[in-house]
Amino acid sequence: MSIHTVPSRDFARDVGNAKRLATEGPVFITDRGKPAFALLKIEDYYALTNTKQRSLLDIMDAIPGGEFEYEPPRIDGDFKPVEFD
């Protein structure tokens, strides 16, 4: 695993390069020469935090007070078909 360092200016100009580098190992993004952020593959993050990937539904279910019923309103009326030219 190799570790790369990318200045924040270069990161802002070419995010794709930083993402490519992250496939090889962590990427440290520096601000004025000092490490400010770290970019990791999501698999590496989950391994580092000893967690597993959660679905959006799992995340939404974990929001406090998130249990509520919602019935979208019905729209009644006469609608004409769309015409494509």
N, CA, C and O atoms as CSV, one atom per row, in Angstrom:
chain,resi,resn,atom,element,x,y,z
A,1,MET,N,N,0.854,-1.167,0.000
A,1,MET,CA,C,0.000,0.000,0.000
A,1,MET,C,C,0.902,1.232,0.000
A,1,MET,O,O,1.822,1.348,0.810
A,2,SER,N,N,0.625,2.130,-0.906
A,2,SER,CA,C,1.404,3.362,-0.942
A,2,SER,C,C,0.544,4.534,-0.481
A,2,SER,O,O,-0.670,4.558,-0.688
A,3,ILE,N,N,1.194,5.493,0.141
A,3,ILE,CA,C,0.517,6.685,0.644
A,3,ILE,C,C,0.915,7.855,-0.242
A,3,ILE,O,O,2.094,8.058,-0.533
A,4,HIS,N,N,-0.078,8.619,-0.666
A,4,HIS,CA,C,0.170,9.774,-1.535
A,4,HIS,C,C,-0.220,11.058,-0.812
A,4,HIS,O,O,-1.071,11.054,0.077
A,5,THR,N,N,0.408,12.139,-1.206
A,5,THR,CA,C,0.088,13.460,-0.687
A,5,THR,C,C,-0.252,14.361,-1.862
A,5,THR,O,O,0.474,14.408,-2.855
A,6,VAL,N,N,-1.376,15.082,-1.736
A,6,VAL,CA,C,-1.845,15.972,-2.801
A,6,VAL,C,C,-2.158,17.334,-2.182
A,6,VAL,O,O,-2.935,17.412,-1.231
A,7,PRO,N,N,-1.566,18.401,-2.705
A,7,PRO,CA,C,-1.934,19.742,-2.220
A,7,PRO,C,C,-3.412,20.032,-2.514
A,7,PRO,O,O,-3.948,19.578,-3.525
A,8,SER,N,N,-4.057,20.782,-1.636
A,8,SER,CA,C,-5.490,21.053,-1.800
A,8,SER,C,C,-5.791,21.737,-3.129
A,8,SER,O,O,-6.850,21.505,-3.713
A,9,ARG,N,N,-4.888,22.566,-3.612
A,9,ARG,CA,C,-5.087,23.240,-4.904
A,9,ARG,C,C,-5.150,22.213,-6.036
A,9,ARG,O,O,-6.015,22.300,-6.907
A,10,ASP,N,N,-4.229,21.236,-6.021
A,10,ASP,CA,C,-4.239,20.190,-7.048
A,10,ASP,C,C,-5.466,19.296,-6.910
A,10,ASP,O,O,-6.039,18.854,-7.907
A,11,PHE,N,N,-5.867,19.031,-5.660
A,11,PHE,CA,C,-7.067,18.229,-5.426
A,11,PHE,C,C,-8.294,18.911,-6.024
A,11,PHE,O,O,-9.122,18.262,-6.662
A,12,ALA,N,N,-8.408,20.222,-5.815
A,12,ALA,CA,C,-9.552,20.971,-6.340
A,12,ALA,C,C,-9.569,20.972,-7.866
A,12,ALA,O,O,-10.640,20.958,-8.474
A,13,ARG,N,N,-8.404,20.987,-8.481
A,13,ARG,CA,C,-8.324,21.004,-9.945
A,13,ARG,C,C,-8.576,19.637,-10.572
A,13,ARG,O,O,-9.119,19.543,-11.673
A,14,ASP,N,N,-8.175,18.567,-9.859
A,14,ASP,CA,C,-8.255,17.237,-10.466
A,14,ASP,C,C,-8.622,16.195,-9.415
A,14,ASP,O,O,-7.770,15.438,-8.951
A,15,VAL,N,N,-9.898,16.168,-9.047
A,15,VAL,CA,C,-10.379,15.210,-8.065
A,15,VAL,C,C,-10.199,13.784,-8.578
A,15,VAL,O,O,-9.915,12.874,-7.799
A,16,GLY,N,N,-10.362,13.590,-9.873
A,16,GLY,CA,C,-10.216,12.261,-10.462
A,16,GLY,C,C,-8.850,11.661,-10.211
A,16,GLY,O,O,-8.735,10.457,-9.980
A,17,ASN,N,N,-7.807,12.485,-10.254
A,17,ASN,CA,C,-6.459,11.995,-9.979
A,17,ASN,C,C,-6.357,11.498,-8.543
A,17,ASN,O,O,-5.779,10.440,-8.295
A,18,ALA,N,N,-6.906,12.241,-7.605
A,18,ALA,CA,C,-6.866,11.833,-6.203
A,18,ALA,C,C,-7.635,10.525,-6.004
A,18,ALA,O,O,-7.218,9.667,-5.226
A,19,LYS,N,N,-8.747,10.380,-6.703
A,19,LYS,CA,C,-9.516,9.129,-6.604
A,19,LYS,C,C,-8.713,7.963,-7.154
A,19,LYS,O,O,-8.742,6.872,-6.586
A,20,ARG,N,N,-7.999,8.175,-8.248
A,20,ARG,CA,C,-7.147,7.108,-8.799
A,20,ARG,C,C,-6.038,6.746,-7.822
A,20,ARG,O,O,-5.738,5.569,-7.625
A,21,LEU,N,N,-5.432,7.752,-7.213
A,21,LEU,CA,C,-4.382,7.495,-6.239
A,21,LEU,C,C,-4.919,6.732,-5.024
A,21,LEU,O,O,-4.212,5.904,-4.450
A,22,ALA,N,N,-6.160,7.008,-4.637
A,22,ALA,CA,C,-6.759,6.359,-3.471
A,22,ALA,C,C,-6.964,4.868,-3.686
A,22,ALA,O,O,-7.109,4.124,-2.716
A,23,THR,N,N,-6.980,4.417,-4.932
A,23,THR,CA,C,-7.104,2.979,-5.170
A,23,THR,C,C,-5.835,2.242,-4.749
A,23,THR,O,O,-5.859,1.031,-4.530
A,24,GLU,N,N,-4.722,2.979,-4.636
A,24,GLU,CA,C,-3.444,2.382,-4.236
A,24,GLU,C,C,-3.198,2.495,-2.733
A,24,GLU,O,O,-2.383,1.754,-2.185
A,25,GLY,N,N,-3.891,3.411,-2.064
A,25,GLY,CA,C,-3.711,3.618,-0.630
A,25,GLY,C,C,-4.235,4.981,-0.233
A,25,GLY,O,O,-4.780,5.699,-1.071
A,26,PRO,N,N,-4.081,5.354,1.029
A,26,PRO,CA,C,-4.609,6.644,1.490
A,26,PRO,C,C,-3.973,7.825,0.763
A,26,PRO,O,O,-2.809,7.784,0.363
A,27,VAL,N,N,-4.766,8.865,0.609
A,27,VAL,CA,C,-4.294,10.112,0.006
A,27,VAL,C,C,-4.470,11.210,1.050
A,27,VAL,O,O,-5.584,11.471,1.505
A,28,PHE,N,N,-3.371,11.848,1.422
A,28,PHE,CA,C,-3.439,12.972,2.334
A,28,PHE,C,C,-3.527,14.245,1.515
A,28,PHE,O,O,-2.713,14.484,0.623
A,29,ILE,N,N,-4.525,15.059,1.828
A,29,ILE,CA,C,-4.724,16.332,1.142
A,29,ILE,C,C,-4.204,17.409,2.080
A,29,ILE,O,O,-4.672,17.551,3.209
A,30,THR,N,N,-3.236,18.161,1.595
A,30,THR,CA,C,-2.585,19.148,2.451
A,30,THR,C,C,-3.142,20.544,2.207
A,30,THR,O,O,-3.605,20.874,1.115
A,31,ASP,N,N,-3.083,21.339,3.245
A,31,ASP,CA,C,-3.451,22.750,3.178
A,31,ASP,C,C,-2.277,23.529,3.750
A,31,ASP,O,O,-1.990,23.455,4.945
A,32,ARG,N,N,-1.601,24.279,2.880
A,32,ARG,CA,C,-0.393,25.022,3.248
A,32,ARG,C,C,0.694,24.103,3.802
A,32,ARG,O,O,1.402,24.437,4.753
A,33,GLY,N,N,0.798,22.931,3.170
A,33,GLY,CA,C,1.855,22.001,3.514
A,33,GLY,C,C,1.571,21.073,4.675
A,33,GLY,O,O,2.377,20.190,4.968
A,34,LYS,N,N,0.436,21.254,5.349
A,34,LYS,CA,C,0.096,20.402,6.490
A,34,LYS,C,C,-1.083,19.510,6.121
A,34,LYS,O,O,-2.028,19.973,5.482
A,35,PRO,N,N,-1.042,18.225,6.519
A,35,PRO,CA,C,-2.170,17.342,6.226
A,35,PRO,C,C,-3.460,17.883,6.839
A,35,PRO,O,O,-3.504,18.209,8.026
A,36,ALA,N,N,-4.512,17.975,6.018
A,36,ALA,CA,C,-5.788,18.501,6.486
A,36,ALA,C,C,-6.911,17.474,6.342
A,36,ALA,O,O,-7.855,17.467,7.133
A,37,PHE,N,N,-6.809,16.615,5.342
A,37,PHE,CA,C,-7.844,15.620,5.079
A,37,PHE,C,C,-7.188,14.331,4.617
A,37,PHE,O,O,-6.035,14.321,4.184
A,38,ALA,N,N,-7.945,13.240,4.719
A,38,ALA,CA,C,-7.486,11.954,4.196
A,38,ALA,C,C,-8.584,11.381,3.317
A,38,ALA,O,O,-9.758,11.411,3.687
A,39,LEU,N,N,-8.212,10.863,2.161
A,39,LEU,CA,C,-9.146,10.245,1.228
A,39,LEU,C,C,-8.845,8.756,1.189
A,39,LEU,O,O,-7.714,8.345,0.933
A,40,LEU,N,N,-9.874,7.953,1.447
A,40,LEU,CA,C,-9.729,6.496,1.467
A,40,LEU,C,C,-10.782,5.850,0.588
A,40,LEU,O,O,-11.842,6.426,0.342
A,41,LYS,N,N,-10.480,4.639,0.115
A,41,LYS,CA,C,-11.530,3.842,-0.514
A,41,LYS,C,C,-12.524,3.492,0.584
A,41,LYS,O,O,-12.144,3.335,1.744
A,42,ILE,N,N,-13.780,3.372,0.222
A,42,ILE,CA,C,-14.807,3.111,1.223
A,42,ILE,C,C,-14.569,1.777,1.922
A,42,ILE,O,O,-14.871,1.639,3.107
A,43,GLU,N,N,-14.034,0.800,1.208
A,43,GLU,CA,C,-13.739,-0.495,1.826
A,43,GLU,C,C,-12.677,-0.337,2.915
A,43,GLU,O,O,-12.761,-0.966,3.969
A,44,ASP,N,N,-11.669,0.516,2.648
A,44,ASP,CA,C,-10.629,0.765,3.643
A,44,ASP,C,C,-11.206,1.483,4.868
A,44,ASP,O,O,-10.811,1.206,6.001
A,45,TYR,N,N,-12.133,2.398,4.632
A,45,TYR,CA,C,-12.779,3.105,5.740
A,45,TYR,C,C,-13.531,2.124,6.628
A,45,TYR,O,O,-13.400,2.162,7.851
A,46,TYR,N,N,-14.322,1.241,6.010
A,46,TYR,CA,C,-15.088,0.267,6.793
A,46,TYR,C,C,-14.162,-0.664,7.558
A,46,TYR,O,O,-14.454,-1.017,8.700
A,47,ALA,N,N,-13.050,-1.069,6.953
A,47,ALA,CA,C,-12.091,-1.926,7.648
A,47,ALA,C,C,-11.445,-1.173,8.812
A,47,ALA,O,O,-11.243,-1.744,9.884
A,48,LEU,N,N,-11.125,0.092,8.607
A,48,LEU,CA,C,-10.485,0.899,9.632
A,48,LEU,C,C,-11.409,1.132,10.825
A,48,LEU,O,O,-10.964,1.112,11.972
A,49,THR,N,N,-12.679,1.348,10.558
A,49,THR,CA,C,-13.644,1.632,11.622
A,49,THR,C,C,-14.339,0.383,12.127
A,49,THR,O,O,-15.155,0.450,13.045
A,50,ASN,N,N,-14.018,-0.757,11.531
A,50,ASN,CA,C,-14.629,-2.034,11.913
A,50,ASN,C,C,-16.158,-1.963,11.821
A,50,ASN,O,O,-16.872,-2.433,12.707
A,51,THR,N,N,-16.635,-1.368,10.737
A,51,THR,CA,C,-18.075,-1.279,10.490
A,51,THR,C,C,-18.369,-1.895,9.137
A,51,THR,O,O,-17.459,-2.265,8.396
A,52,LYS,N,N,-19.649,-2.000,8.826
A,52,LYS,CA,C,-20.034,-2.516,7.520
A,52,LYS,C,C,-20.891,-1.472,6.809
A,52,LYS,O,O,-21.435,-0.560,7.432
A,53,GLN,N,N,-20.996,-1.626,5.517
A,53,GLN,CA,C,-21.776,-0.683,4.721
A,53,GLN,C,C,-23.246,-0.813,5.085
A,53,GLN,O,O,-23.772,-1.917,5.229
A,54,ARG,N,N,-23.897,0.332,5.231
A,54,ARG,CA,C,-25.327,0.336,5.560
A,54,ARG,C,C,-26.113,0.880,4.376
A,54,ARG,O,O,-25.627,1.704,3.602
A,55,SER,N,N,-27.322,0.400,4.262
A,55,SER,CA,C,-28.183,0.885,3.188
A,55,SER,C,C,-28.782,2.234,3.595
A,55,SER,O,O,-28.770,2.604,4.769
A,56,LEU,N,N,-29.296,2.947,2.621
A,56,LEU,CA,C,-29.938,4.224,2.901
A,56,LEU,C,C,-31.116,4.024,3.845
A,56,LEU,O,O,-31.359,4.861,4.715
A,57,LEU,N,N,-31.842,2.938,3.686
A,57,LEU,CA,C,-32.978,2.653,4.561
A,57,LEU,C,C,-32.514,2.459,6.000
A,57,LEU,O,O,-33.165,2.942,6.926
A,58,ASP,N,N,-31.388,1.753,6.203
A,58,ASP,CA,C,-30.847,1.573,7.552
A,58,ASP,C,C,-30.488,2.919,8.175
A,58,ASP,O,O,-30.770,3.163,9.349
A,59,ILE,N,N,-29.873,3.778,7.394
A,59,ILE,CA,C,-29.477,5.099,7.889
A,59,ILE,C,C,-30.700,5.927,8.251
A,59,ILE,O,O,-30.722,6.583,9.293
A,60,MET,N,N,-31.714,5.900,7.400
A,60,MET,CA,C,-32.929,6.670,7.666
A,60,MET,C,C,-33.660,6.134,8.889
A,60,MET,O,O,-34.229,6.904,9.662
A,61,ASP,N,N,-33.646,4.812,9.065
A,61,ASP,CA,C,-34.292,4.217,10.239
A,61,ASP,C,C,-33.586,4.611,11.534
A,61,ASP,O,O,-34.209,4.612,12.596
A,62,ALA,N,N,-32.307,4.943,11.463
A,62,ALA,CA,C,-31.540,5.299,12.654
A,62,ALA,C,C,-31.756,6.745,13.089
A,62,ALA,O,O,-31.313,7.124,14.174
A,63,ILE,N,N,-32.420,7.557,12.279
A,63,ILE,CA,C,-32.660,8.964,12.624
A,63,ILE,C,C,-33.698,9.018,13.743
A,63,ILE,O,O,-34.788,8.464,13.599
A,64,PRO,N,N,-33.375,9.679,14.855
A,64,PRO,CA,C,-34.343,9.769,15.953
A,64,PRO,C,C,-35.623,10.475,15.506
A,64,PRO,O,O,-35.577,11.484,14.803
A,65,GLY,N,N,-36.755,9.932,15.922
A,65,GLY,CA,C,-38.048,10.524,15.578
A,65,GLY,C,C,-38.412,10.333,14.126
A,65,GLY,O,O,-39.288,11.027,13.611
A,66,GLY,N,N,-37.762,9.414,13.462
A,66,GLY,CA,C,-37.993,9.220,12.044
A,66,GLY,C,C,-39.168,8.328,11.711
A,66,GLY,O,O,-39.448,8.076,10.539
A,67,GLU,N,N,-39.863,7.843,12.739
A,67,GLU,CA,C,-41.012,6.973,12.473
A,67,GLU,C,C,-42.273,7.824,12.314
A,67,GLU,O,O,-42.785,8.378,13.286
A,68,PHE,N,N,-42.757,7.917,11.098
A,68,PHE,CA,C,-43.975,8.671,10.847
A,68,PHE,C,C,-44.636,8.105,9.597
A,68,PHE,O,O,-43.985,7.477,8.761
A,69,GLU,N,N,-45.896,8.330,9.490
A,69,GLU,CA,C,-46.663,7.887,8.330
A,69,GLU,C,C,-46.773,9.045,7.346
A,69,GLU,O,O,-46.945,10.198,7.741
A,70,TYR,N,N,-46.674,8.731,6.100
A,70,TYR,CA,C,-46.800,9.768,5.076
A,70,TYR,C,C,-47.643,9.217,3.939
A,70,TYR,O,O,-47.326,8.178,3.358
A,71,GLU,N,N,-48.690,9.906,3.638
A,71,GLU,CA,C,-49.550,9.546,2.522
A,71,GLU,C,C,-49.521,10.726,1.552
A,71,GLU,O,O,-50.087,11.778,1.847
A,72,PRO,N,N,-48.872,10.565,0.402
A,72,PRO,CA,C,-48.809,11.692,-0.534
A,72,PRO,C,C,-50.197,12.065,-1.038
A,72,PRO,O,O,-51.042,11.193,-1.241
A,73,PRO,N,N,-50.434,13.357,-1.239
A,73,PRO,CA,C,-51.758,13.780,-1.713
A,73,PRO,C,C,-51.998,13.316,-3.146
A,73,PRO,O,O,-51.078,13.247,-3.961
A,74,ARG,N,N,-53.256,13.003,-3.428
A,74,ARG,CA,C,-53.634,12.603,-4.781
A,74,ARG,C,C,-53.966,13.857,-5.584
A,74,ARG,O,O,-54.538,14.815,-5.064
A,75,ILE,N,N,-53.603,13.827,-6.830
A,75,ILE,CA,C,-53.915,14.939,-7.714
A,75,ILE,C,C,-55.041,14.479,-8.626
A,75,ILE,O,O,-54.872,13.570,-9.440
A,76,ASP,N,N,-56.170,15.109,-8.480
A,76,ASP,CA,C,-57.319,14.782,-9.320
A,76,ASP,C,C,-57.523,15.896,-10.334
A,76,ASP,O,O,-57.269,17.067,-10.052
A,77,GLY,N,N,-57.976,15.520,-11.492
A,77,GLY,CA,C,-58.231,16.524,-12.507
A,77,GLY,C,C,-58.099,15.930,-13.893
A,77,GLY,O,O,-57.690,14.783,-14.070
A,78,ASP,N,N,-58.453,16.734,-14.856
A,78,ASP,CA,C,-58.344,16.298,-16.242
A,78,ASP,C,C,-56.963,16.712,-16.761
A,78,ASP,O,O,-56.580,17.880,-16.699
A,79,PHE,N,N,-56.251,15.748,-17.258
A,79,PHE,CA,C,-54.920,16.004,-17.804
A,79,PHE,C,C,-54.925,15.653,-19.274
A,79,PHE,O,O,-55.464,14.619,-19.668
A,80,LYS,N,N,-54.335,16.495,-20.077
A,80,LYS,CA,C,-54.259,16.192,-21.503
A,80,LYS,C,C,-52.920,15.500,-21.780
A,80,LYS,O,O,-51.935,15.761,-21.089
A,81,PRO,N,N,-52.882,14.640,-22.764
A,81,PRO,CA,C,-51.633,13.926,-23.058
A,81,PRO,C,C,-50.539,14.878,-23.546
A,81,PRO,O,O,-50.818,15.921,-24.137
A,82,VAL,N,N,-49.323,14.503,-23.292
A,82,VAL,CA,C,-48.180,15.297,-23.717
A,82,VAL,C,C,-47.968,15.074,-25.204
A,82,VAL,O,O,-48.071,13.952,-25.699
A,83,GLU,N,N,-47.673,16.154,-25.908
A,83,GLU,CA,C,-47.419,16.047,-27.349
A,83,GLU,C,C,-45.950,16.307,-27.595
A,83,GLU,O,O,-45.416,17.346,-27.207
A,84,PHE,N,N,-45.291,15.340,-28.254
A,84,PHE,CA,C,-43.892,15.488,-28.616
A,84,PHE,C,C,-43.805,15.808,-30.104
A,84,PHE,O,O,-44.435,15.153,-30.934
A,85,ASP,N,N,-43.030,16.805,-30.415
A,85,ASP,CA,C,-42.863,17.167,-31.841
A,85,ASP,C,C,-41.608,16.587,-32.402
A,85,ASP,O,O,-41.308,16.786,-33.579
